């Protein structure tokens, strides 16, 4: 699990793909955290991406590291109202503090349930990481 979070943080920007009706949608994200042995991401509940994850929780995350390897994480996004999860996200991702607070009514964290991660490279076999 730590390896996946560390990889996403090394990417700095990673992309979350959602489904909007029958259309795929992809957006840049930059905050990830580990909490209760789960991968967490954060967003604003006023954004379409949040609404799409509630309507269809199937997501895929993709990021590329500075060394050229990339990761793909698939699973189901689950909104978590736990204040401790939100606190962890803010602690591990300081830039979020300029956008959100624990009680602002818009800050949301989601964990990736049934997650599967694979790290790819042009020079090595894909590495499946058990989550």
N, CA, C and O atoms as CSV, one atom per row, in Angstrom:
chain,resi,resn,atom,element,x,y,z
A,1,UNK,N,N,0.819,-1.197,0.000
A,1,UNK,CA,C,0.000,0.000,0.000
A,1,UNK,C,C,0.861,1.260,0.000
A,1,UNK,O,O,0.619,2.186,-0.774
A,2,UNK,N,N,1.869,1.288,0.873
A,2,UNK,CA,C,2.748,2.456,0.917
A,2,UNK,C,C,3.409,2.692,-0.433
A,2,UNK,O,O,3.595,3.832,-0.857
A,3,UNK,N,N,3.756,1.615,-1.092
A,3,UNK,CA,C,4.412,1.742,-2.395
A,3,UNK,C,C,3.517,2.459,-3.402
A,3,UNK,O,O,3.996,3.277,-4.188
A,4,UNK,N,N,2.229,2.156,-3.380
A,4,UNK,CA,C,1.287,2.788,-4.299
A,4,UNK,C,C,1.147,4.275,-3.971
A,4,UNK,O,O,1.187,5.110,-4.875
A,5,UNK,N,N,0.986,4.613,-2.701
A,5,UNK,CA,C,0.867,6.023,-2.303
A,5,UNK,C,C,2.145,6.771,-2.639
A,5,UNK,O,O,2.089,7.875,-3.180
A,6,UNK,N,N,3.295,6.189,-2.329
A,6,UNK,CA,C,4.571,6.832,-2.651
A,6,UNK,C,C,4.706,7.056,-4.150
A,6,UNK,O,O,5.205,8.095,-4.582
A,7,UNK,N,N,4.263,6.087,-4.944
A,7,UNK,CA,C,4.336,6.222,-6.399
A,7,UNK,C,C,3.459,7.379,-6.860
A,7,UNK,O,O,3.896,8.201,-7.666
A,8,UNK,N,N,2.222,7.455,-6.360
A,8,UNK,CA,C,1.329,8.555,-6.755
A,8,UNK,C,C,1.913,9.905,-6.357
A,8,UNK,O,O,1.824,10.866,-7.121
A,9,UNK,N,N,2.502,9.984,-5.184
A,9,UNK,CA,C,3.105,11.239,-4.745
A,9,UNK,C,C,4.314,11.606,-5.601
A,9,UNK,O,O,4.563,12.785,-5.851
A,10,UNK,N,N,5.057,10.612,-6.046
A,10,UNK,CA,C,6.193,10.876,-6.936
A,10,UNK,C,C,5.723,11.409,-8.285
A,10,UNK,O,O,6.418,12.197,-8.925
A,11,UNK,N,N,4.554,10.980,-8.706
A,11,UNK,CA,C,3.994,11.462,-9.972
A,11,UNK,C,C,3.628,12.941,-9.881
A,11,UNK,O,O,3.626,13.651,-10.887
A,12,UNK,N,N,3.322,13.391,-8.688
A,12,UNK,CA,C,2.852,14.747,-8.390
A,12,UNK,C,C,1.457,14.993,-8.955
A,12,UNK,O,O,0.557,15.381,-8.211
A,13,UNK,N,N,1.262,14.779,-10.237
A,13,UNK,CA,C,-0.070,14.858,-10.834
A,13,UNK,C,C,-0.408,13.482,-11.369
A,13,UNK,O,O,0.393,12.856,-12.063
A,14,UNK,N,N,-1.600,13.020,-11.040
A,14,UNK,CA,C,-2.097,11.766,-11.590
A,14,UNK,C,C,-3.504,12.039,-12.086
A,14,UNK,O,O,-4.088,13.077,-11.772
A,15,UNK,N,N,-4.042,11.126,-12.848
A,15,UNK,CA,C,-5.322,11.360,-13.508
A,15,UNK,C,C,-6.353,10.340,-13.046
A,15,UNK,O,O,-6.071,9.146,-12.947
A,16,UNK,N,N,-7.552,10.838,-12.767
A,16,UNK,CA,C,-8.648,9.987,-12.335
A,16,UNK,C,C,-9.679,9.960,-13.455
A,16,UNK,O,O,-10.174,11.000,-13.890
A,17,UNK,N,N,-9.993,8.756,-13.913
A,17,UNK,CA,C,-10.994,8.571,-14.960
A,17,UNK,C,C,-12.301,8.137,-14.319
A,17,UNK,O,O,-12.335,7.226,-13.492
A,18,UNK,N,N,-13.375,8.806,-14.715
A,18,UNK,CA,C,-14.719,8.469,-14.244
A,18,UNK,C,C,-15.591,8.214,-15.467
A,18,UNK,O,O,-15.143,8.323,-16.608
A,19,UNK,N,N,-16.849,7.870,-15.196
A,19,UNK,CA,C,-17.814,7.654,-16.266
A,19,UNK,C,C,-18.943,8.662,-16.077
A,19,UNK,O,O,-19.467,8.823,-14.975
A,20,UNK,N,N,-19.310,9.337,-17.160
A,20,UNK,CA,C,-20.401,10.302,-17.159
A,20,UNK,C,C,-21.405,9.838,-18.204
A,20,UNK,O,O,-21.259,10.148,-19.387
A,21,UNK,N,N,-22.429,9.091,-17.772
A,21,UNK,CA,C,-23.343,8.481,-18.740
A,21,UNK,C,C,-22.584,7.425,-19.509
A,21,UNK,O,O,-22.168,6.416,-18.940
A,22,UNK,N,N,-22.401,7.648,-20.796
A,22,UNK,CA,C,-21.623,6.713,-21.606
A,22,UNK,C,C,-20.292,7.313,-22.057
A,22,UNK,O,O,-19.648,6.784,-22.963
A,23,UNK,N,N,-19.880,8.418,-21.428
A,23,UNK,CA,C,-18.643,9.096,-21.795
A,23,UNK,C,C,-17.589,8.983,-20.698
A,23,UNK,O,O,-17.892,9.193,-19.524
A,24,UNK,N,N,-16.372,8.658,-21.065
A,24,UNK,CA,C,-15.296,8.700,-20.071
A,24,UNK,C,C,-14.903,10.154,-19.810
A,24,UNK,O,O,-14.984,10.996,-20.704
A,25,UNK,N,N,-14.479,10.438,-18.585
A,25,UNK,CA,C,-13.987,11.764,-18.200
A,25,UNK,C,C,-12.695,11.562,-17.414
A,25,UNK,O,O,-12.616,10.681,-16.558
A,26,UNK,N,N,-11.698,12.369,-17.704
A,26,UNK,CA,C,-10.400,12.246,-17.043
A,26,UNK,C,C,-10.002,13.617,-16.509
A,26,UNK,O,O,-10.123,14.625,-17.205
A,27,UNK,N,N,-9.524,13.643,-15.263
A,27,UNK,CA,C,-9.124,14.898,-14.637
A,27,UNK,C,C,-7.828,14.731,-13.855
A,27,UNK,O,O,-7.537,13.653,-13.336
A,28,UNK,N,N,-7.049,15.815,-13.776
A,28,UNK,CA,C,-5.830,15.760,-12.963
A,28,UNK,C,C,-6.154,15.902,-11.479
A,28,UNK,O,O,-7.006,16.698,-11.084
A,29,UNK,N,N,-5.464,15.122,-10.683
A,29,UNK,CA,C,-5.529,15.187,-9.223
A,29,UNK,C,C,-4.089,15.281,-8.725
A,29,UNK,O,O,-3.155,14.983,-9.469
A,30,UNK,N,N,-3.908,15.687,-7.495
A,30,UNK,CA,C,-2.557,15.770,-6.972
A,30,UNK,C,C,-2.424,15.358,-5.521
A,30,UNK,O,O,-1.339,15.451,-4.947
A,31,UNK,N,N,-3.520,14.901,-4.915
A,31,UNK,CA,C,-3.468,14.553,-3.497
A,31,UNK,C,C,-3.901,13.109,-3.298
A,31,UNK,O,O,-4.956,12.682,-3.769
A,32,UNK,N,N,-3.065,12.375,-2.593
A,32,UNK,CA,C,-3.373,10.990,-2.232
A,32,UNK,C,C,-2.868,10.755,-0.818
A,32,UNK,O,O,-1.913,11.389,-0.369
A,33,UNK,N,N,-3.518,9.842,-0.133
A,33,UNK,CA,C,-3.096,9.503,1.225
A,33,UNK,C,C,-3.463,8.055,1.516
A,33,UNK,O,O,-4.329,7.466,0.870
A,34,UNK,N,N,-2.781,7.508,2.500
A,34,UNK,CA,C,-3.121,6.174,3.001
A,34,UNK,C,C,-3.795,6.356,4.346
A,34,UNK,O,O,-3.302,7.078,5.213
A,35,UNK,N,N,-4.926,5.694,4.506
A,35,UNK,CA,C,-5.632,5.716,5.780
A,35,UNK,C,C,-6.382,4.403,5.901
A,35,UNK,O,O,-7.045,3.970,4.958
A,36,UNK,N,N,-6.280,3.768,7.061
A,36,UNK,CA,C,-6.909,2.467,7.306
A,36,UNK,C,C,-6.596,1.474,6.186
A,36,UNK,O,O,-7.455,0.708,5.750
A,37,UNK,N,N,-5.356,1.511,5.740
A,37,UNK,CA,C,-4.856,0.608,4.702
A,37,UNK,C,C,-5.642,0.719,3.391
A,37,UNK,O,O,-5.872,-0.272,2.697
A,38,UNK,N,N,-6.042,1.944,3.077
A,38,UNK,CA,C,-6.751,2.218,1.830
A,38,UNK,C,C,-6.120,3.410,1.132
A,38,UNK,O,O,-5.497,4.260,1.769
A,39,UNK,N,N,-6.286,3.463,-0.179
A,39,UNK,CA,C,-5.855,4.614,-0.970
A,39,UNK,C,C,-6.987,5.635,-0.954
A,39,UNK,O,O,-8.132,5.312,-1.271
A,40,UNK,N,N,-6.659,6.864,-0.585
A,40,UNK,CA,C,-7.641,7.948,-0.559
A,40,UNK,C,C,-7.267,9.035,-1.554
A,40,UNK,O,O,-6.091,9.316,-1.783
A,41,UNK,N,N,-8.294,9.640,-2.140
A,41,UNK,CA,C,-8.144,10.828,-2.959
A,41,UNK,C,C,-9.123,11.863,-2.414
A,41,UNK,O,O,-9.982,11.531,-1.598
A,42,UNK,N,N,-9.002,13.104,-2.855
A,42,UNK,CA,C,-9.855,14.167,-2.333
A,42,UNK,C,C,-10.387,15.027,-3.465
A,42,UNK,O,O,-9.750,15.183,-4.507
A,43,UNK,N,N,-11.573,15.581,-3.235
A,43,UNK,CA,C,-12.160,16.511,-4.200
A,43,UNK,C,C,-13.206,17.368,-3.502
A,43,UNK,O,O,-13.384,17.294,-2.287
A,44,UNK,N,N,-13.885,18.171,-4.288
A,44,UNK,CA,C,-14.923,19.086,-3.840
A,44,UNK,C,C,-16.268,18.487,-4.225
A,44,UNK,O,O,-16.442,18.060,-5.367
A,45,UNK,N,N,-17.219,18.445,-3.305
A,45,UNK,CA,C,-18.500,17.815,-3.605
A,45,UNK,C,C,-19.382,18.612,-4.556
A,45,UNK,O,O,-20.464,18.155,-4.924
A,46,UNK,N,N,-18.935,19.794,-4.957
A,46,UNK,CA,C,-19.668,20.585,-5.946
A,46,UNK,C,C,-19.223,20.270,-7.372
A,46,UNK,O,O,-19.863,20.703,-8.330
A,47,UNK,N,N,-18.145,19.527,-7.519
A,47,UNK,CA,C,-17.595,19.221,-8.844
A,47,UNK,C,C,-18.292,18.025,-9.483
A,47,UNK,O,O,-18.772,17.118,-8.803
A,48,UNK,N,N,-18.329,18.055,-10.809
A,48,UNK,CA,C,-18.930,16.944,-11.555
A,48,UNK,C,C,-18.237,15.628,-11.258
A,48,UNK,O,O,-18.887,14.583,-11.213
A,49,UNK,N,N,-16.917,15.663,-11.052
A,49,UNK,CA,C,-16.184,14.421,-10.808
A,49,UNK,C,C,-16.728,13.704,-9.573
A,49,UNK,O,O,-16.857,12.480,-9.580
A,50,UNK,N,N,-17.044,14.437,-8.532
A,50,UNK,CA,C,-17.591,13.823,-7.322
A,50,UNK,C,C,-18.963,13.214,-7.611
A,50,UNK,O,O,-19.245,12.087,-7.206
A,51,UNK,N,N,-19.800,13.954,-8.301
A,51,UNK,CA,C,-21.134,13.467,-8.643
A,51,UNK,C,C,-21.054,12.219,-9.521
A,51,UNK,O,O,-21.857,11.298,-9.372
A,52,UNK,N,N,-20.087,12.191,-10.432
A,52,UNK,CA,C,-19.917,11.026,-11.301
A,52,UNK,C,C,-19.471,9.807,-10.499
A,52,UNK,O,O,-19.925,8.694,-10.763
A,53,UNK,N,N,-18.591,10.006,-9.529
A,53,UNK,CA,C,-18.141,8.876,-8.715
A,53,UNK,C,C,-19.264,8.336,-7.840
A,53,UNK,O,O,-19.295,7.139,-7.552
A,54,UNK,N,N,-20.181,9.189,-7.412
A,54,UNK,CA,C,-21.322,8.714,-6.645
A,54,UNK,C,C,-22.282,7.927,-7.541
A,54,UNK,O,O,-22.822,6.900,-7.132
A,55,UNK,N,N,-22.489,8.418,-8.765
A,55,UNK,CA,C,-23.424,7.770,-9.684
A,55,UNK,C,C,-22.878,6.452,-10.223
A,55,UNK,O,O,-23.622,5.484,-10.383
A,56,UNK,N,N,-21.588,6.417,-10.500
A,56,UNK,CA,C,-20.931,5.207,-11.011
A,56,UNK,C,C,-19.544,5.164,-10.377
A,56,UNK,O,O,-18.643,5.862,-10.843
A,57,UNK,N,N,-19.349,4.379,-9.344
A,57,UNK,CA,C,-18.097,4.411,-8.592
A,57,UNK,C,C,-16.889,3.768,-9.277
A,57,UNK,O,O,-15.789,3.807,-8.725
A,58,UNK,N,N,-17.061,3.187,-10.443
A,58,UNK,CA,C,-15.924,2.579,-11.130
A,58,UNK,C,C,-14.973,3.666,-11.616
A,58,UNK,O,O,-15.351,4.535,-12.402
A,59,UNK,N,N,-13.730,3.603,-11.136
A,59,UNK,CA,C,-12.724,4.599,-11.499
A,59,UNK,C,C,-11.423,3.912,-11.887
A,59,UNK,O,O,-11.191,2.741,-11.587
A,60,UNK,N,N,-10.597,4.676,-12.555
A,60,UNK,CA,C,-9.228,4.234,-12.810
A,60,UNK,C,C,-8.335,5.448,-12.621
A,60,UNK,O,O,-8.665,6.558,-13.039
A,61,UNK,N,N,-7.203,5.212,-11.987
A,61,UNK,CA,C,-6.212,6.254,-11.721
A,61,UNK,C,C,-4.959,5.891,-12.493
A,61,UNK,O,O,-4.555,4.728,-12.531
A,62,UNK,N,N,-4.342,6.896,-13.111
A,62,UNK,CA,C,-3.116,6.658,-13.865
A,62,UNK,C,C,-2.162,7.820,-13.625
A,62,UNK,O,O,-2.566,8.982,-13.640
A,63,UNK,N,N,-0.897,7.496,-13.404
A,63,UNK,CA,C,0.124,8.519,-13.224
A,63,UNK,C,C,1.449,8.026,-13.755
A,63,UNK,O,O,1.705,6.823,-13.805
A,64,UNK,N,N,2.302,8.974,-14.157
A,64,UNK,CA,C,3.627,8.612,-14.654
A,64,UNK,C,C,4.677,9.251,-13.744
A,64,UNK,O,O,4.612,10.438,-13.423
A,65,UNK,N,N,5.638,8.434,-13.345
A,65,UNK,CA,C,6.703,8.882,-12.450
A,65,UNK,C,C,7.817,9.541,-13.262
A,65,UNK,O,O,7.900,9.340,-14.474
A,66,UNK,N,N,8.664,10.318,-12.611
A,66,UNK,CA,C,9.764,10.969,-13.317
A,66,UNK,C,C,10.689,9.994,-14.054
A,66,UNK,O,O,11.321,10.371,-15.041
A,67,UNK,N,N,10.774,8.743,-13.583
A,67,UNK,CA,C,11.660,7.770,-14.243
A,67,UNK,C,C,11.005,7.089,-15.450
A,67,UNK,O,O,11.615,6.215,-16.066
A,68,UNK,N,N,9.769,7.478,-15.796
A,68,UNK,CA,C,9.109,6.924,-16.976
A,68,UNK,C,C,8.188,5.746,-16.710
A,68,UNK,O,O,7.444,5.340,-17.603
A,69,UNK,N,N,8.217,5.187,-15.508
A,69,UNK,CA,C,7.271,4.122,-15.180
A,69,UNK,C,C,5.908,4.749,-14.926
A,69,UNK,O,O,5.821,5.922,-14.563
A,70,UNK,N,N,4.845,3.975,-15.114
A,70,UNK,CA,C,3.513,4.487,-14.837
A,70,UNK,C,C,2.709,3.466,-14.057
A,70,UNK,O,O,3.000,2.270,-14.063
A,71,UNK,N,N,1.692,3.975,-13.387
A,71,UNK,CA,C,0.845,3.134,-12.548
A,71,UNK,C,C,-0.593,3.270,-13.009
A,71,UNK,O,O,-1.036,4.339,-13.429
A,72,UNK,N,N,-1.304,2.166,-12.921
A,72,UNK,CA,C,-2.742,2.158,-13.157
A,72,UNK,C,C,-3.385,1.490,-11.947
A,72,UNK,O,O,-3.000,0.392,-11.545
A,73,UNK,N,N,-4.363,2.168,-11.381
A,73,UNK,CA,C,-5.095,1.655,-10.224
A,73,UNK,C,C,-6.567,1.646,-10.607
A,73,UNK,O,O,-7.120,2.671,-11.003
A,74,UNK,N,N,-7.184,0.505,-10.488
A,74,UNK,CA,C,-8.614,0.430,-10.783
A,74,UNK,C,C,-9.354,0.010,-9.524
A,74,UNK,O,O,-8.794,-0.658,-8.654
A,75,UNK,N,N,-10.599,0.402,-9.437
A,75,UNK,CA,C,-11.419,0.044,-8.285
A,75,UNK,C,C,-12.687,0.858,-8.250
A,75,UNK,O,O,-13.120,1.422,-9.255
A,76,UNK,N,N,-13.272,0.905,-7.070
A,76,UNK,CA,C,-14.542,1.604,-6.879
A,76,UNK,C,C,-14.342,2.706,-5.840
A,76,UNK,O,O,-13.872,2.445,-4.733
A,77,UNK,N,N,-14.699,3.929,-6.200
A,77,UNK,CA,C,-14.565,5.072,-5.297
A,77,UNK,C,C,-15.715,5.079,-4.300
A,77,UNK,O,O,-16.884,4.979,-4.671
A,78,UNK,N,N,-15.355,5.198,-3.027
A,78,UNK,CA,C,-16.349,5.211,-1.952
A,78,UNK,C,C,-16.130,6.464,-1.108
A,78,UNK,O,O,-15.063,6.641,-0.521
A,79,UNK,N,N,-17.135,7.328,-1.049
A,79,UNK,CA,C,-17.041,8.532,-0.225
A,79,UNK,C,C,-16.978,8.138,1.247
A,79,UNK,O,O,-17.708,7.258,1.700
A,80,UNK,N,N,-16.094,8.804,1.983
A,80,UNK,CA,C,-15.906,8.496,3.401
A,80,UNK,C,C,-16.076,9.779,4.217
A,80,UNK,O,O,-15.228,10.668,4.134
A,81,UNK,N,N,-17.139,9.896,4.994
A,81,UNK,CA,C,-17.372,11.116,5.779
A,81,UNK,C,C,-16.527,11.205,7.058
A,81,UNK,O,O,-16.636,12.189,7.790
A,82,UNK,N,N,-15.704,10.216,7.335
A,82,UNK,CA,C,-14.896,10.158,8.554
A,82,UNK,C,C,-13.961,11.378,8.640
A,82,UNK,O,O,-13.114,11.575,7.769
A,83,UNK,N,N,-14.120,12.182,9.681
A,83,UNK,CA,C,-13.274,13.367,9.857
A,83,UNK,C,C,-11.806,12.997,10.006
A,83,UNK,O,O,-10.934,13.763,9.596
A,84,UNK,N,N,-11.521,11.845,10.583
A,84,UNK,CA,C,-10.128,11.415,10.722
A,84,UNK,C,C,-9.500,11.159,9.354
A,84,UNK,O,O,-8.318,11.441,9.162
A,85,UNK,N,N,-10.262,10.634,8.409
A,85,UNK,CA,C,-9.762,10.415,7.050
A,85,UNK,C,C,-9.478,11.758,6.377
A,85,UNK,O,O,-8.456,11.920,5.711
A,86,UNK,N,N,-10.381,12.713,6.554
A,86,UNK,CA,C,-10.175,14.052,5.985
A,86,UNK,C,C,-8.954,14.722,6.613
A,86,UNK,O,O,-8.161,15.363,5.922
A,87,UNK,N,N,-8.812,14.568,7.927
A,87,UNK,CA,C,-7.670,15.148,8.630
A,87,UNK,C,C,-6.361,14.573,8.076
A,87,UNK,O,O,-5.408,15.310,7.825
A,88,UNK,N,N,-6.327,13.246,7.888
A,88,UNK,CA,C,-5.122,12.603,7.330
A,88,UNK,C,C,-4.801,13.174,5.952
A,88,UNK,O,O,-3.642,13.462,5.652
A,89,UNK,N,N,-5.825,13.339,5.114
A,89,UNK,CA,C,-5.592,13.884,3.777
A,89,UNK,C,C,-4.989,15.281,3.855
A,89,UNK,O,O,-4.051,15.590,3.121
A,90,UNK,N,N,-5.512,16.120,4.727
A,90,UNK,CA,C,-4.972,17.474,4.875
A,90,UNK,C,C,-3.552,17.456,5.437
A,90,UNK,O,O,-2.713,18.254,5.021
A,91,UNK,N,N,-3.280,16.556,6.374
A,91,UNK,CA,C,-1.937,16.459,6.955
A,91,UNK,C,C,-0.908,16.031,5.920
A,91,UNK,O,O,0.209,16.550,5.907
A,92,UNK,N,N,-1.270,15.093,5.055
A,92,UNK,CA,C,-0.313,14.567,4.078
A,92,UNK,C,C,-0.223,15.402,2.805
A,92,UNK,O,O,0.678,15.197,1.992
A,93,UNK,N,N,-1.144,16.336,2.629
A,93,UNK,CA,C,-1.187,17.127,1.398
A,93,UNK,C,C,-1.423,18.590,1.752
A,93,UNK,O,O,-2.527,19.110,1.593
A,94,UNK,N,N,-0.378,19.243,2.230
A,94,UNK,CA,C,-0.472,20.618,2.731
A,94,UNK,C,C,-1.150,21.592,1.758
A,94,UNK,O,O,-1.902,22.451,2.217
A,95,UNK,N,N,-0.926,21.504,0.441
A,95,UNK,CA,C,-1.595,22.455,-0.452
A,95,UNK,C,C,-3.128,22.425,-0.366
A,95,UNK,O,O,-3.780,23.418,-0.689
A,96,UNK,N,N,-3.699,21.312,0.059
A,96,UNK,CA,C,-5.155,21.236,0.184
A,96,UNK,C,C,-5.688,22.192,1.247
A,96,UNK,O,O,-6.839,22.623,1.181
A,97,UNK,N,N,-4.843,22.524,2.229
A,97,UNK,CA,C,-5.282,23.393,3.323
A,97,UNK,C,C,-5.661,24.790,2.843
A,97,UNK,O,O,-6.408,25.497,3.519
A,98,UNK,N,N,-5.150,25.191,1.681
A,98,UNK,CA,C,-5.522,26.505,1.140
A,98,UNK,C,C,-6.867,26.453,0.404
A,98,UNK,O,O,-7.422,27.490,0.043
A,99,UNK,N,N,-7.384,25.241,0.186
A,99,UNK,CA,C,-8.653,25.081,-0.528
A,99,UNK,C,C,-9.770,24.563,0.355
A,99,UNK,O,O,-10.938,24.886,0.137
A,100,UNK,N,N,-9.414,23.745,1.369
A,100,UNK,CA,C,-10.426,23.047,2.149
A,100,UNK,C,C,-10.144,23.108,3.639
A,100,UNK,O,O,-9.027,23.385,4.076
A,101,UNK,N,N,-11.201,22.840,4.407
A,101,UNK,CA,C,-11.060,22.626,5.843
A,101,UNK,C,C,-12.012,21.501,6.230
A,101,UNK,O,O,-12.894,21.128,5.456
A,102,UNK,N,N,-11.829,20.971,7.423
A,102,UNK,CA,C,-12.622,19.820,7.857
A,102,UNK,C,C,-14.120,20.095,7.864
A,102,UNK,O,O,-14.916,19.195,7.593
A,103,UNK,N,N,-14.504,21.304,8.165
A,103,UNK,CA,C,-15.925,21.605,8.330
A,103,UNK,C,C,-16.467,22.599,7.308
A,103,UNK,O,O,-17.426,23.315,7.592
A,104,UNK,N,N,-15.862,22.650,6.118
A,104,UNK,CA,C,-16.294,23.634,5.120
A,104,UNK,C,C,-17.527,23.214,4.323
A,104,UNK,O,O,-18.107,24.030,3.606
A,105,UNK,N,N,-17.932,21.954,4.440
A,105,UNK,CA,C,-19.114,21.482,3.736
A,105,UNK,C,C,-18.887,21.054,2.297
A,105,UNK,O,O,-19.803,20.541,1.655
A,106,UNK,N,N,-17.680,21.257,1.780
A,106,UNK,CA,C,-17.401,20.868,0.386
A,106,UNK,C,C,-16.283,19.842,0.254
A,106,UNK,O,O,-16.203,19.141,-0.756
A,107,UNK,N,N,-15.421,19.746,1.259
A,107,UNK,CA,C,-14.265,18.845,1.203
A,107,UNK,C,C,-14.720,17.401,1.364
A,107,UNK,O,O,-15.395,17.052,2.332
A,108,UNK,N,N,-14.338,16.570,0.399
A,108,UNK,CA,C,-14.694,15.153,0.408
A,108,UNK,C,C,-13.453,14.303,0.198
A,108,UNK,O,O,-12.556,14.673,-0.559
A,109,UNK,N,N,-13.409,13.173,0.869
A,109,UNK,CA,C,-12.370,12.180,0.606
A,109,UNK,C,C,-13.067,10.886,0.199
A,109,UNK,O,O,-14.154,10.564,0.678
A,110,UNK,N,N,-12.419,10.167,-0.684
A,110,UNK,CA,C,-12.940,8.894,-1.166
A,110,UNK,C,C,-11.820,7.878,-1.131
A,110,UNK,O,O,-10.671,8.205,-1.429
A,111,UNK,N,N,-12.143,6.660,-0.773
A,111,UNK,CA,C,-11.148,5.597,-0.850
A,111,UNK,C,C,-11.476,4.703,-2.031
A,111,UNK,O,O,-12.610,4.655,-2.508
A,112,UNK,N,N,-10.451,3.997,-2.488
A,112,UNK,CA,C,-10.605,3.105,-3.625
A,112,UNK,C,C,-10.774,1.695,-3.092
A,112,UNK,O,O,-9.834,1.089,-2.577
A,113,UNK,N,N,-11.985,1.186,-3.225
A,113,UNK,CA,C,-12.332,-0.150,-2.775
A,113,UNK,C,C,-12.073,-1.135,-3.914
A,113,UNK,O,O,-12.119,-0.765,-5.087
A,114,UNK,N,N,-11.801,-2.380,-3.562
A,114,UNK,CA,C,-11.521,-3.425,-4.551
A,114,UNK,C,C,-10.399,-2.976,-5.502
A,114,UNK,O,O,-10.439,-3.231,-6.705
A,115,UNK,N,N,-9.408,-2.306,-4.923
A,115,UNK,CA,C,-8.330,-1.718,-5.717
A,115,UNK,C,C,-7.359,-2.765,-6.255
A,115,UNK,O,O,-7.068,-3.772,-5.609
A,116,UNK,N,N,-6.877,-2.492,-7.446
A,116,UNK,CA,C,-5.841,-3.294,-8.087
A,116,UNK,C,C,-4.860,-2.313,-8.709
A,116,UNK,O,O,-5.261,-1.436,-9.475
A,117,UNK,N,N,-3.583,-2.452,-8.388
A,117,UNK,CA,C,-2.557,-1.550,-8.909
A,117,UNK,C,C,-1.534,-2.332,-9.712
A,117,UNK,O,O,-1.140,-3.438,-9.340
A,118,UNK,N,N,-1.115,-1.742,-10.812
A,118,UNK,CA,C,-0.071,-2.329,-11.643
A,118,UNK,C,C,0.887,-1.216,-12.045
A,118,UNK,O,O,0.471,-0.156,-12.513
A,119,UNK,N,N,2.182,-1.476,-11.854
A,119,UNK,CA,C,3.220,-0.546,-12.299
A,119,UNK,C,C,3.805,-1.093,-13.590
A,119,UNK,O,O,4.187,-2.260,-13.680
A,120,UNK,N,N,3.864,-0.221,-14.579
A,120,UNK,CA,C,4.332,-0.598,-15.910
A,120,UNK,C,C,5.639,0.117,-16.243
A,120,UNK,O,O,5.959,1.167,-15.685
A,121,UNK,N,N,6.382,-0.486,-17.169
A,121,UNK,CA,C,7.631,0.066,-17.659
A,121,UNK,C,C,7.839,-0.403,-19.083
A,121,UNK,O,O,7.343,-1.459,-19.475
A,122,UNK,N,N,8.568,0.375,-19.854
A,122,UNK,CA,C,8.902,-0.061,-21.212
A,122,UNK,C,C,9.987,-1.134,-21.209
A,122,UNK,O,O,10.214,-1.795,-22.222
A,123,UNK,N,N,10.660,-1.305,-20.061
A,123,UNK,CA,C,11.809,-2.208,-20.028
A,123,UNK,C,C,11.641,-3.415,-19.109
A,123,UNK,O,O,12.547,-4.241,-18.998
A,124,UNK,N,N,10.489,-3.520,-18.452
A,124,UNK,CA,C,10.304,-4.637,-17.519
A,124,UNK,C,C,8.866,-5.132,-17.593
A,124,UNK,O,O,7.979,-4.463,-18.122
A,125,UNK,N,N,8.670,-6.305,-17.053
A,125,UNK,CA,C,7.319,-6.857,-16.988
A,125,UNK,C,C,6.465,-6.033,-16.016
A,125,UNK,O,O,7.002,-5.478,-15.057
A,126,UNK,N,N,5.161,-5.944,-16.240
A,126,UNK,CA,C,4.292,-5.226,-15.300
A,126,UNK,C,C,4.382,-5.846,-13.901
A,126,UNK,O,O,4.509,-7.060,-13.740
A,127,UNK,N,N,4.312,-4.981,-12.915
A,127,UNK,CA,C,4.381,-5.413,-11.510
A,127,UNK,C,C,3.022,-5.200,-10.858
A,127,UNK,O,O,2.585,-4.061,-10.689
A,128,UNK,N,N,2.366,-6.266,-10.500
A,128,UNK,CA,C,1.077,-6.192,-9.834
A,128,UNK,C,C,1.319,-6.044,-8.336
A,128,UNK,O,O,2.088,-6.796,-7.736
A,129,UNK,N,N,0.646,-5.059,-7.746
A,129,UNK,CA,C,0.808,-4.805,-6.314
A,129,UNK,C,C,-0.473,-5.201,-5.613
A,129,UNK,O,O,-1.555,-4.705,-5.929
A,130,UNK,N,N,-0.336,-6.089,-4.671
A,130,UNK,CA,C,-1.492,-6.541,-3.907
A,130,UNK,C,C,-1.961,-5.451,-2.974
A,130,UNK,O,O,-1.161,-4.839,-2.267
A,131,UNK,N,N,-3.241,-5.212,-2.973
A,131,UNK,CA,C,-3.794,-4.170,-2.094
A,131,UNK,C,C,-4.764,-4.778,-1.144
A,131,UNK,O,O,-5.343,-4.073,-0.318
